[in-house]
Amino acid sequence: MVKVQDKKGEKRWKKVDVNLKEHVRTPIFPETLESNDTWFQDYLSRISMEELAQSKPLWEVHIVNSPTSDAHGSVIFKLHHALGDGYSLMGALLSCLQRADDPSLPLSFPTLKPSKQESKSTKGICSSFSWLVSSAFYTVADFGWSMLKSSIINDEKTPIRSGNVGVEFQPISISTMAFSINQVSDIKSRLGVTINDVVTGIVFYGTRLYMEEMNSKSKTAESTALVLLNTRNIEGYQSINDMLNTKAKAPWGNKISFLHVPIPKLKQSRTSNPLEFIWEAHNMIKRKKQSLAVPLTGTLLEMEGKFRGQEVLMLGRTEKKNGCKSNCIKNTFSIVTKLF
């Protein structure tokens, strides 16, 4: 599918034939290469700067058969955000897979079940009233803060925010880092948190360490992360057939919202104990669950899309805190799957 403009100036999707040779690439490592890791990261940086051609379907698959220190091979999916959000794209990918025990059966995943404490509805009037009051307060605070950060309040200039005009058009460099899922799961179990808490804490901690390495004063600077969130009111995995069904709860497309989250500051105690970042991420996410700022922001984005158009919403929305016009949602994003 490609997007074309009709006589009235409106853009619509048009079905076209796909030439796999134009979409599937198999790069070959140079024979004289000393470090495959360096070449792999340079390759990621190079393809991330290349724009997808508007005259053909907006996706590419890069198959890297050469080994790196993290994997024997890699598959890189480069997809335009117009194709859908992370949920719908992962649903399409999983629909191409088969079960190992019985390929004739569809994929199935365990569903989340609330704990006994969460399933109890007899919390009492006082407890329910307290929850409603705190939810209303957090909603106003989070929604108002996001609006202010999007329009008025700027972050401090740091190594991750230069404030220079046109910084989004400058060359970029991508570096990769592999984490053992067993180690992440062990931290999750020991601290009694979620996988999201652990990953978020790791990202925050790594970001602050990079900022300190580049500028020691920036470890305590006011910095904000723009987090994209799924706004679908669904539970569990849905196949591509379910998403294409008009009666499904989660139709294909982009169903996302964003939320501004302050990055925890790097204090002396946290340098020696990175688990504090995970605890802070856990408390932050737990508090955000009481807020209705995300659905409110999603509703605001839908209204803006109706009045100003989807392209203006997705490509033209700017963040003043970056000091220049910068897309809230990148034109393309990549999913790197390691083949062990």
N, C-alpha and C positions, 0 to 999 in steps of 0.2 A: 504494500500500500504506500502511495506517495500522496502528498498534499498538492493540489492544483487549484488555480484560481479561475472561476468561471467568468462569464460575460458581465455579470453583475458586480464583480469584484469580491465575491465571497469565496472563501477557501473551503475545499471539501476533500475527502479522501477518495482516491481513485485506485482501482485494482490493476496491478501491472504484473508482468512475468518477472520472475526472479532468476538472475544469472548467478549461480553460486560462486563462480570464479571471481565475481566482483565483490563478494561479501565474505568469503572464507580465505584467509591468508595463512600461509605457513612459512614464517620467516626462518632463515638459516643462519646459524651462528658463524661468524668468521673463523676460519681454521686456525689463524694465528692468535686467537683471543686467549688471554691469560685468565681472565675472570669472567665467567658467565653471569654472575650476579650483577656486575656493573653493566654489562651489555643488556641484560633483561630490564634493569631499571631505566636505562637510557631509552630503550625501545618503548616502555610504558610512557615515558615523558613525551616522546616524539608523537606517538599516535594520539595522545590526549590533546595535543595542540592542533591536530588535523580536523577540519570541519567535515561533517558528513555531507555528501552530495545530496542536494534537494531533489535531484532528478531520478533518484532510485530509492528503494526502501531504506529507512533510517536505522540500519543495524549492520554490525560487522562482528565476525568471529575470528580471533587470532589463535592459532594452534602452535604452541612452542614445544617442540619435541626435545629440545636440548635441556639437560639437567642443570639445576642450580643447587645451592646449598640447602634449600628448603624443600625441593621436590624434584622428582624425575622429569616432570613436564608440567606445563600450565596451559589452561584455556582461558582466554580473555574475551569477555562479551562487552562490546562497545555499543550502547543503545541510546537512542534519543529519548528524552523524557516524554515526548509526545506519544510514544508507544504505550506508556502506562507507568504506574509507580512500582515500587519494589514488590508489593504484594502480588499484583497481577502478573508481573514479569516472572517472579519466582514460581507462581502457579503454572505459568506456561512452561517453564523449564521442568518442573516436577512432573507435569503431565506427559513429558516425553520419556520418563523413566518407567521401569518395570520393577515389580517386587521380585526379590531373589528367591523367595520360597515358592511363589506361584505367580508367574508373569501374567496369567489370565485375569488376576484380581487387580483392582485399582489400588493405588497407594493409599495408605491410611496412617494417621498420626494420632498419638494420644491427646485427648482433650484435657483442658485445665479444669480441675474440680476444686471448688472452694473448700477450705478446711472447715472442720466442725465449728471452730470459733467464728469464722466469717459467715457461715450459713445460719447462725442463730439470729433471729429477728427480734428477740426479746431483750433489746438493749436498755429499754426504759425510755421514758419521755425525756428526761434530762440529758441523757447521752445523745439521743437523736437530735434534740434541739441544739446541743453544743456542736454537733457535726454540721448541721445546717448553717449555723452562724459562721463557723470557721470556713466552710466551703464558700459561702458568699463573700467573705473577706478575701480569701485567697484568689477567687475569681476576679474580683475588682482589681486587686493588686497585680496579678499576673497579666491580665488583659491590658490594664493601663500602662504597665511597665513595657510591654511589647510595643504598644503604640508609640510611646515616648522614645524607645530605642530605635524605632523605624523612622522617626521623623526629626526629633530634636536632640536627644542626648547622644553624644559620641563617646566611644571608648577612647582610652588613652593611646597615644602612639607607641607601639611596641614592635618587636620583630615579626609579629603575626598581623600587624595592622600598620602599614607605612603611612597611609593617608595620602599617598601620591595619586594624582589624577591619571587614569589610564592604566593602573596597575594590573587590571584583569587581562590586558592584552600583552603583557610581558611574558617571556618564556618561563616555563615552570619545570621543576624537577620532581619526579616521584620516587620515593623510597619505600621499600616494603619491609615488613617485620613479621615474623611468624611466631605465634603463641600456641603452646600445646593446649588442646581442649581439655585434657586431663588435669593440667595445672589450674586452668580457669575453673573447672568443676570442683576441684579440691578447695580452692579459695571460697567458692560459693557455699559449699557445705560447711566449712569451718566457721564462716561469719554469719551464716543463716540469711544470706541475701540472694538476689537473683543473678542470672548470667548478665542481664543488661546492666545491673549495678556494677559488676566486676569490670565489664568492658568499658563502661562510661568512666569509671574511676581510673582505669589504665590510660585512656585517651587524655583525660584531664591532667593526670600526673606527667605523662610524656610531653604534653604541650607546655606545661610550666617548666619542665627541665630544659626544653629547647629554648624557651624564652630566657631563662637564667643563663644558659650557655652563651647566647648571643648578646645579652645585656643583663647584667646582674641586678639592675634596679627594676627590671620588668617582672621579676618574680612576684611582686606584690602589686602590680598594676591592675587597674580595673579593666577586665576583659570579659567579653560575652561570647558565648557560642550560640549559633542559630541552629536549632535542632528541628529537623523535619519529622513529622509524626503521622502515622496512619490514622485516618478518621473513620474507617469502616467499622460499623457496629456488628461485628461478626466474631465467631469463635472457630478456630481450627482452619484446616486446609480445604480449599475448594479447587476442583479441577478446572481446566480451561472451558469445558463444556458447561459447567455450572456458571462460570462468569459470563459466558456469551448468552446465557439464558436471560431474557428480559425480565423474568420474574425473580431472578436471584437477588439476594440482599447485597451482593458486592459486584456490580457490573464492572466490566473492563474499563480501564482508564486511570486517571490521576485523582485519587481521593486522599489528599494530604493537607496538612496545615503546618504551621511553624510556631516555635516558642523560643523566646530568648532565655537562655540559662547562663547565669554568671559562672565563670570558671573559678574554682577555689584557688585561693592564693597559696603560694609556696612559702610556708613558715619553716623555721629551723627544725621543729620537731617532726614535721611532715617529710623533710628530706631524708631522715633516717627511718621513717615509718610510712611507706607509701600506702599502707592499708587504711590510713586516715582518709585518703582521697576516696577510697571505695565506700567507707562509712558515710562520708559527706554526700557522695553521689546517691547512696541508698536513701538517706534522709530527704534529700532534695526530690528524688523521684516519688517517694512516698507522699510527700507534701503536695506535689504537683497533681497527684491522682485525685486530690480533694478539690481541685480547681476545674472550672468549666471554661477556662480561657482558650483551650485548644479548639473545642467545637465552635466557640464564638468567633475565633479567628478564621476558622474554616468557612463559616457563614459569611463573614466579611469578604473573604477572597472570592467566594462564589458570586456575591453581589457586584464586586468590582469587575469580575470577568464578564458578567452580563452587560454592564454599562460601558466598559472600556474595551472589551474583547479579550479572548484568551491569550493572544500573543502578547498583548501589552501586560497582561497579568503575569505570564510565565517568563517573559524575556525582558520586560522593561521595568519591572519592580526593582527599585534601588534601595540600597542600604546606606544612609548618610554616615553611619558610624565608620564606614570604610574610607570616607573622605573622597569617594568618587562613585560613579555609576557602576554598580556591581550586581549581577543577577543573584537574587535569593536562591533561585534554583538553577543549577548549571545546565548548559545546553546538552551536555552528554555526561554519562557516568559509566563507570566500568565495574564489572564484577569479575574478580579473579578467582578461579577455582583451581586449587592445587590437586594434581594427580599423583598420588603416592603409590 
